[in-house]
Amino acid sequence: MTREEFRDAILVRRDFDFVYNNRRFLVNSKRTSDGGLEISFGEEYTSPKIFDSFTHLMADAKIDFKYLREILVDL
């Protein structure tokens, strides 16, 4: 999956999951009252981390010791 495909999935589908290394991860996005975007990301059955933009998600989200942006090509 490309970065653009992942971004579009977040903006259009709002709620989806994917499997990486036999573990399921969930992504959920919603508009905030001020018009911003709140994205929650995390492994299934764990407390997700909250990001305030797609850029923030790509900069800080990790699975194990790899950044999410580095593993997108494997999805």
C-alpha positions in Angstrom: 0.0 0.0 0.0 1.3 3.5 -0.8 1.2 6.4 1.6 -1.5 8.0 -0.5 -3.7 4.9 -0.5 -3.3 4.7 3.3 -4.2 8.4 3.7 -7.2 8.0 1.4 -8.4 5.0 3.4 -8.2 7.0 6.6 -10.1 10.0 5.1 -12.7 8.0 3.1 -13.3 4.8 5.1 -12.7 6.3 8.5 -12.6 2.9 10.2 -10.6 -0.1 9.0 -8.1 -2.7 10.1 -5.1 -4.5 8.7 -2.9 -7.4 9.6 0.9 -7.1 10.0 3.1 -9.9 11.4 0.0 -11.9 12.2 -1.4 -9.1 14.4 -4.5 -7.0 13.7 -4.2 -3.2 13.9 -7.2 -0.8 13.9 -7.4 2.7 12.5 -10.2 5.0 13.2 -10.6 8.6 12.2 -13.2 11.2 13.1 -13.7 15.0 12.7 -13.3 17.0 15.8 -15.6 19.9 16.8 -13.1 22.4 15.5 -12.9 20.8 12.1 -9.6 18.9 12.7 -9.0 15.2 12.4 -8.5 12.8 15.2 -6.9 9.4 14.3 -6.7 6.5 16.7 -4.3 3.7 15.9 -3.3 0.6 17.8 -3.2 -3.2 18.0 -6.6 -4.9 18.5 -7.6 -5.3 22.1 -5.1 -2.6 23.3 -5.7 1.0 24.1 -5.0 3.0 20.8 -2.8 6.0 20.5 -4.4 9.3 19.4 -2.9 11.4 16.6 -4.2 14.9 15.6 -3.4 14.6 11.9 -2.2 12.2 9.2 1.2 13.9 9.3 1.4 13.3 13.1 0.4 9.6 12.5 3.1 9.1 9.9 5.7 10.8 12.0 5.2 9.0 15.3 3.2 5.8 14.8 5.2 2.6 15.3 4.6 -1.1 15.2 7.2 -2.7 17.4 10.4 -0.8 16.5 9.4 0.2 13.0 7.6 3.3 11.9 4.3 2.8 10.3 5.4 4.8 7.2 8.2 2.2 6.7 5.9 -0.8 6.7 3.1 0.5 4.5 4.6 -1.2 1.5 4.2 -4.5 3.3 0.4 -4.0 3.8 
